Amino acid sequence: MKLRLPILLLLAISGPVALAMQAPPALQLRTIHVNPEAQAAQNQAVDARKRLLLVNENVQKAIAKAETDKSPAAQADAANAQQQVASAQNAADDAQKKASSVQSQSVTNQDWKQIQSVLQTYKNRYESSMNHYGVLATTLLLAGILLAAASAIAGFMRKSIAAGIVSIIVTCVVGVPRVIPINQRAEYYRALFGQSSSLLVQSQLRLHPTAADYNEFVNDINVLSDYETNKFPSGGDVAANTESLIKDIAAASVTQ
């Protein structure tokens, strides 16, 4: 029995697997019109939004507990948590106003187009990777089925050597998802794609952008880049990374 089918299948798989291991390009954007006062104000605004996100999480937990626990203590905790949300929201608004006031310079259309161009590039890359891993997962599944069938046929035809070789190939193909969590990576790139698409739409809707807007989007892009490279999940724990990504994007962004 000829081994043409297993060889062709391996060649079809090797290309996508090699592409999956390629490193993403380096980020080129930098913040502009930044002085110590502006940087400090921007950092304070980000920290205030992080505190607001944390307080919002706590109030959701307190409210959920108060719905089942009708004790005065639980009801008081829920009321206090809601007051903390209002306080954190005011602090975040004040910090953002200060950050915007010290970075009020308008940016050129060329600079803003650069932001949109980078976001479009990221969006396209994430979409390509998302589709790529989805296709790769399907290819490996079909390859495993076909190779297993070829091994069984070789066994029935008393081609023991060919059957043994194909069985080894089947083992290798089946083992690829254990080394590279393909389905999980498809899901993670879907999250990156969703976040980059949302940021791109926001940038297109942002009228008369200022230096504060520009630096905000640079920070957003830095978050995307960081989660694609340094914080990319090595195993299958995609949900935790995705949740952290969404929180960090929310902390770095101001919806207008």
HUCORKA-V722243 format. One record per residue. N is the residue number from 0. RES is the residue in one small letter. SS is DSSP state (helix for helix, strand for strand, loop for the rest). PHI is phi in degrees with one decimal (999 if undefined). BURIAL is b if it has 9 or more other ideal C-beta (glycine too) atoms within 8 Angstrom, else e. Layout:
n:N res:RES ss:SS phi:PHI burial:BURIAL
n:N res:RES ss:SS phi:PHI burial:BURIAL
This chain:
n:0 res:m ss:loop phi:999 burial:e
n:1 res:k ss:loop phi:-75.7 burial:e
n:2 res:l ss:loop phi:-102.1 burial:b
n:3 res:r ss:helix phi:-62.4 burial:e
n:4 res:l ss:helix phi:-61.4 burial:b
n:5 res:p ss:helix phi:-59.9 burial:b
n:6 res:i ss:helix phi:-66.0 burial:e
n:7 res:l ss:helix phi:-62.5 burial:e
n:8 res:l ss:helix phi:-65.8 burial:b
n:9 res:l ss:helix phi:-64.0 burial:b
n:10 res:l ss:helix phi:-64.8 burial:e
n:11 res:a ss:helix phi:-66.8 burial:b
n:12 res:i ss:helix phi:-82.3 burial:b
n:13 res:s ss:helix phi:-61.8 burial:e
n:14 res:g ss:helix phi:-62.1 burial:e
n:15 res:p ss:helix phi:-60.1 burial:b
n:16 res:v ss:helix phi:-64.7 burial:b
n:17 res:a ss:helix phi:-63.6 burial:e
n:18 res:l ss:helix phi:-63.6 burial:e
n:19 res:a ss:helix phi:-64.9 burial:b
n:20 res:m ss:loop phi:-90.3 burial:e
n:21 res:q ss:loop phi:-70.5 burial:e
n:22 res:a ss:loop phi:-81.5 burial:e
n:23 res:p ss:loop phi:-71.8 burial:e
n:24 res:p ss:loop phi:-67.2 burial:e
n:25 res:a ss:loop phi:-75.9 burial:e
n:26 res:l ss:loop phi:-73.5 burial:e
n:27 res:q ss:loop phi:-109.6 burial:e
n:28 res:l ss:loop phi:-79.1 burial:e
n:29 res:r ss:loop phi:-135.8 burial:e
n:30 res:t ss:loop phi:-67.5 burial:e
n:31 res:i ss:loop phi:-126.0 burial:b
n:32 res:h ss:loop phi:51.8 burial:b
n:33 res:v ss:loop phi:-102.5 burial:b
n:34 res:n ss:loop phi:-120.2 burial:e
n:35 res:p ss:helix phi:-54.7 burial:e
n:36 res:e ss:helix phi:-65.4 burial:e
n:37 res:a ss:helix phi:-65.9 burial:b
n:38 res:q ss:helix phi:-64.7 burial:b
n:39 res:a ss:helix phi:-64.3 burial:e
n:40 res:a ss:helix phi:-65.0 burial:b
n:41 res:q ss:helix phi:-65.0 burial:b
n:42 res:n ss:helix phi:-63.4 burial:e
n:43 res:q ss:helix phi:-65.1 burial:b
n:44 res:a ss:helix phi:-65.6 burial:b
n:45 res:v ss:helix phi:-64.7 burial:b
n:46 res:d ss:helix phi:-61.9 burial:b
n:47 res:a ss:helix phi:-65.5 burial:b
n:48 res:r ss:helix phi:-69.8 burial:b
n:49 res:k ss:helix phi:-64.3 burial:b
n:50 res:r ss:helix phi:-63.6 burial:b
n:51 res:l ss:helix phi:-63.3 burial:b
n:52 res:l ss:helix phi:-62.6 burial:b
n:53 res:l ss:helix phi:-64.8 burial:e
n:54 res:v ss:helix phi:-64.5 burial:b
n:55 res:n ss:helix phi:-61.8 burial:b
n:56 res:e ss:helix phi:-63.1 burial:e
n:57 res:n ss:helix phi:-64.8 burial:b
n:58 res:v ss:helix phi:-70.2 burial:b
n:59 res:q ss:helix phi:-63.5 burial:e
n:60 res:k ss:helix phi:-66.2 burial:e
n:61 res:a ss:helix phi:-65.7 burial:b
n:62 res:i ss:helix phi:-66.5 burial:b
n:63 res:a ss:helix phi:-62.3 burial:e
n:64 res:k ss:helix phi:-69.1 burial:b
n:65 res:a ss:helix phi:-67.3 burial:b
n:66 res:e ss:helix phi:-69.7 burial:e
n:67 res:t ss:helix phi:-104.2 burial:e
n:68 res:d ss:loop phi:-109.7 burial:e
n:69 res:k ss:loop phi:-90.4 burial:e
n:70 res:s ss:loop phi:-68.7 burial:e
n:71 res:p ss:helix phi:-57.6 burial:e
n:72 res:a ss:helix phi:-64.3 burial:e
n:73 res:a ss:helix phi:-65.8 burial:b
n:74 res:q ss:helix phi:-66.1 burial:b
n:75 res:a ss:helix phi:-67.2 burial:e
n:76 res:d ss:helix phi:-61.4 burial:b
n:77 res:a ss:helix phi:-64.8 burial:b
n:78 res:a ss:helix phi:-65.4 burial:e
n:79 res:n ss:helix phi:-64.5 burial:b
n:80 res:a ss:helix phi:-63.9 burial:b
n:81 res:q ss:helix phi:-66.1 burial:b
n:82 res:q ss:helix phi:-65.7 burial:e
n:83 res:q ss:helix phi:-65.6 burial:b
n:84 res:v ss:helix phi:-63.3 burial:b
n:85 res:a ss:helix phi:-61.3 burial:e
n:86 res:s ss:helix phi:-65.6 burial:e
n:87 res:a ss:helix phi:-66.4 burial:b
n:88 res:q ss:helix phi:-64.4 burial:b
n:89 res:n ss:helix phi:-63.0 burial:e
n:90 res:a ss:helix phi:-64.7 burial:b
n:91 res:a ss:helix phi:-66.2 burial:b
n:92 res:d ss:helix phi:-63.6 burial:e
n:93 res:d ss:helix phi:-64.2 burial:b
n:94 res:a ss:helix phi:-65.1 burial:b
n:95 res:q ss:helix phi:-70.1 burial:b
n:96 res:k ss:helix phi:-61.3 burial:e
n:97 res:k ss:helix phi:-66.2 burial:b
n:98 res:a ss:helix phi:-63.0 burial:b
n:99 res:s ss:helix phi:-71.5 burial:b
n:100 res:s ss:helix phi:-68.0 burial:e
n:101 res:v ss:loop phi:-91.8 burial:b
n:102 res:q ss:loop phi:-133.1 burial:b
n:103 res:s ss:loop phi:-89.3 burial:e
n:104 res:q ss:loop phi:-64.3 burial:e
n:105 res:s ss:strand phi:-73.8 burial:e
n:106 res:v ss:loop phi:-103.0 burial:b
n:107 res:t ss:loop phi:-72.3 burial:e
n:108 res:n ss:helix phi:-61.4 burial:e
n:109 res:q ss:helix phi:-65.1 burial:e
n:110 res:d ss:helix phi:-63.7 burial:b
n:111 res:w ss:helix phi:-69.3 burial:b
n:112 res:k ss:helix phi:-63.2 burial:e
n:113 res:q ss:helix phi:-65.7 burial:b
n:114 res:i ss:helix phi:-58.3 burial:b
n:115 res:q ss:helix phi:-64.5 burial:b
n:116 res:s ss:helix phi:-65.2 burial:e
n:117 res:v ss:helix phi:-65.5 burial:b
n:118 res:l ss:helix phi:-62.6 burial:b
n:119 res:q ss:helix phi:-64.3 burial:b
n:120 res:t ss:helix phi:-63.5 burial:e
n:121 res:y ss:helix phi:-62.5 burial:b
n:122 res:k ss:helix phi:-57.9 burial:b
n:123 res:n ss:helix phi:-64.7 burial:e
n:124 res:r ss:helix phi:-68.0 burial:b
n:125 res:y ss:helix phi:-65.5 burial:b
n:126 res:e ss:helix phi:-64.5 burial:b
n:127 res:s ss:helix phi:-63.2 burial:e
n:128 res:s ss:helix phi:-67.4 burial:b
n:129 res:m ss:helix phi:-59.8 burial:b
n:130 res:n ss:helix phi:-67.0 burial:e
n:131 res:h ss:helix phi:-61.5 burial:b
n:132 res:y ss:helix phi:-67.5 burial:b
n:133 res:g ss:helix phi:-63.6 burial:b
n:134 res:v ss:helix phi:-65.8 burial:b
n:135 res:l ss:helix phi:-63.5 burial:b
n:136 res:a ss:helix phi:-62.0 burial:b
n:137 res:t ss:helix phi:-65.4 burial:e
n:138 res:t ss:helix phi:-63.0 burial:b
n:139 res:l ss:helix phi:-64.9 burial:b
n:140 res:l ss:helix phi:-63.4 burial:e
n:141 res:l ss:helix phi:-66.5 burial:e
n:142 res:a ss:helix phi:-63.0 burial:b
n:143 res:g ss:helix phi:-60.8 burial:b
n:144 res:i ss:helix phi:-64.8 burial:e
n:145 res:l ss:helix phi:-66.6 burial:b
n:146 res:l ss:helix phi:-68.7 burial:b
n:147 res:a ss:helix phi:-62.7 burial:b
n:148 res:a ss:helix phi:-64.2 burial:e
n:149 res:a ss:helix phi:-64.1 burial:b
n:150 res:s ss:helix phi:-64.6 burial:b
n:151 res:a ss:helix phi:-65.2 burial:b
n:152 res:i ss:helix phi:-63.5 burial:b
n:153 res:a ss:helix phi:-62.6 burial:b
n:154 res:g ss:helix phi:-65.1 burial:b
n:155 res:f ss:helix phi:-64.6 burial:e
n:156 res:m ss:loop phi:-89.1 burial:e
n:157 res:r ss:loop phi:60.1 burial:e
n:158 res:k ss:loop phi:-98.6 burial:b
n:159 res:s ss:helix phi:-63.5 burial:e
n:160 res:i ss:helix phi:-66.1 burial:e
n:161 res:a ss:helix phi:-62.5 burial:b
n:162 res:a ss:helix phi:-62.5 burial:b
n:163 res:g ss:helix phi:-65.0 burial:e
n:164 res:i ss:helix phi:-64.3 burial:b
n:165 res:v ss:helix phi:-64.2 burial:b
n:166 res:s ss:helix phi:-62.7 burial:b
n:167 res:i ss:helix phi:-63.6 burial:e
n:168 res:i ss:helix phi:-63.9 burial:b
n:169 res:v ss:helix phi:-59.3 burial:b
n:170 res:t ss:helix phi:-59.4 burial:e
n:171 res:c ss:helix phi:-65.1 burial:e
n:172 res:v ss:helix phi:-63.6 burial:b
n:173 res:v ss:helix phi:-65.4 burial:b
n:174 res:g ss:helix phi:-79.6 burial:e
n:175 res:v ss:helix phi:-58.2 burial:b
n:176 res:p ss:helix phi:-62.1 burial:b
n:177 res:r ss:helix phi:-75.5 burial:e
n:178 res:v ss:helix phi:-84.3 burial:e
n:179 res:i ss:loop phi:-118.0 burial:e
n:180 res:p ss:loop phi:-69.7 burial:b
n:181 res:i ss:helix phi:-65.4 burial:b
n:182 res:n ss:helix phi:-60.9 burial:b
n:183 res:q ss:helix phi:-65.6 burial:b
n:184 res:r ss:helix phi:-68.5 burial:b
n:185 res:a ss:helix phi:-60.4 burial:b
n:186 res:e ss:helix phi:-65.8 burial:b
n:187 res:y ss:helix phi:-67.2 burial:b
n:188 res:y ss:helix phi:-66.3 burial:b
n:189 res:r ss:helix phi:-64.9 burial:b
n:190 res:a ss:helix phi:-66.8 burial:b
n:191 res:l ss:helix phi:-62.3 burial:b
n:192 res:f ss:helix phi:-62.8 burial:b
n:193 res:g ss:helix phi:-62.3 burial:e
n:194 res:q ss:helix phi:-67.5 burial:b
n:195 res:s ss:helix phi:-66.7 burial:b
n:196 res:s ss:helix phi:-64.4 burial:b
n:197 res:s ss:helix phi:-63.4 burial:e
n:198 res:l ss:helix phi:-65.3 burial:b
n:199 res:l ss:helix phi:-63.3 burial:b
n:200 res:v ss:helix phi:-62.9 burial:e
n:201 res:q ss:helix phi:-61.0 burial:b
n:202 res:s ss:helix phi:-65.8 burial:b
n:203 res:q ss:helix phi:-72.9 burial:e
n:204 res:l ss:helix phi:-90.2 burial:e
n:205 res:r ss:loop phi:-76.6 burial:b
n:206 res:l ss:loop phi:-94.2 burial:e
n:207 res:h ss:loop phi:50.1 burial:e
n:208 res:p ss:loop phi:-66.6 burial:b
n:209 res:t ss:strand phi:-109.7 burial:b
n:210 res:a ss:helix phi:-61.9 burial:b
n:211 res:a ss:helix phi:-62.7 burial:b
n:212 res:d ss:helix phi:-64.0 burial:b
n:213 res:y ss:helix phi:-59.9 burial:b
n:214 res:n ss:helix phi:-66.9 burial:b
n:215 res:e ss:helix phi:-61.1 burial:b
n:216 res:f ss:helix phi:-70.3 burial:b
n:217 res:v ss:helix phi:-61.8 burial:b
n:218 res:n ss:helix phi:-64.0 burial:b
n:219 res:d ss:helix phi:-60.7 burial:b
n:220 res:i ss:helix phi:-65.7 burial:b
n:221 res:n ss:helix phi:-61.5 burial:b
n:222 res:v ss:helix phi:-63.3 burial:b
n:223 res:l ss:helix phi:-58.7 burial:b
n:224 res:s ss:helix phi:-63.2 burial:b
n:225 res:d ss:helix phi:-64.6 burial:b
n:226 res:y ss:helix phi:-75.0 burial:b
n:227 res:e ss:helix phi:-80.6 burial:b
n:228 res:t ss:loop phi:-108.7 burial:b
n:229 res:n ss:loop phi:-69.5 burial:e
n:230 res:k ss:loop phi:-108.7 burial:b
n:231 res:f ss:loop phi:-64.5 burial:b
n:232 res:p ss:loop phi:-64.3 burial:b
n:233 res:s ss:loop phi:-76.0 burial:e
n:234 res:g ss:loop phi:-111.8 burial:e
n:235 res:g ss:loop phi:-101.2 burial:e
n:236 res:d ss:loop phi:-83.7 burial:e
n:237 res:v ss:helix phi:-81.0 burial:b
n:238 res:a ss:helix phi:-59.0 burial:e
n:239 res:a ss:helix phi:-65.1 burial:e
n:240 res:n ss:helix phi:-64.9 burial:b
n:241 res:t ss:helix phi:-64.7 burial:b
n:242 res:e ss:helix phi:-62.8 burial:e
n:243 res:s ss:helix phi:-65.6 burial:b
n:244 res:l ss:helix phi:-59.4 burial:b
n:245 res:i ss:helix phi:-61.3 burial:b
n:246 res:k ss:helix phi:-66.2 burial:b
n:247 res:d ss:helix phi:-68.4 burial:b
n:248 res:i ss:helix phi:-65.0 burial:b
n:249 res:a ss:helix phi:-62.7 burial:b
n:250 res:a ss:helix phi:-70.8 burial:b
n:251 res:a ss:helix phi:-85.3 burial:b
n:252 res:s ss:loop phi:-107.6 burial:b
n:253 res:v ss:loop phi:-126.8 burial:e
n:254 res:t ss:loop phi:-77.6 burial:e
n:255 res:q ss:loop phi:-125.5 burial:e
